[in-house]
Amino acid sequence: MKFVHSMLLATLLAGAAQAEWSKKDYSAEYDACLPACDKNHPNEHEKCVNYCKCVTGGMQAQFADHEQMTRQVAQQKMKDRIANLQKMANSCNHKQWGSPAWKLRF
């Protein structure tokens, strides 16, 4: 999906002041996802809610440290970390729309 790569980039660049995910970190990631998804799928809000929960939960599960995630993916562009996020985005996208996500670019 076109919005996936831009949504993840925007949310990953946001950064965090704390070492672990706070409610604020989770909300920031989710809140960045939902409007982009709704814009691309205006008649499928519930699918977007489920997709964004999947993506945000997947990021949190893969990266216990939000600040580290931002650093490794957005700043250092670590290929293995980006590949893991791509797999997660593909899985979430497939659950909602039956196809893999667009290639993530950072």
Protein Blocks (a to p, Z undefined) as FASTA:
>chain_A
ZZlmmmmmmmmmnopabfbdcfklmmmmmmmmmmmmmmmmmmlmmmmmmmmmmmmmmmmm
mmmblklmmmmmmmnopaklmmmmmmmmmmmmmmmnopacddddZZ
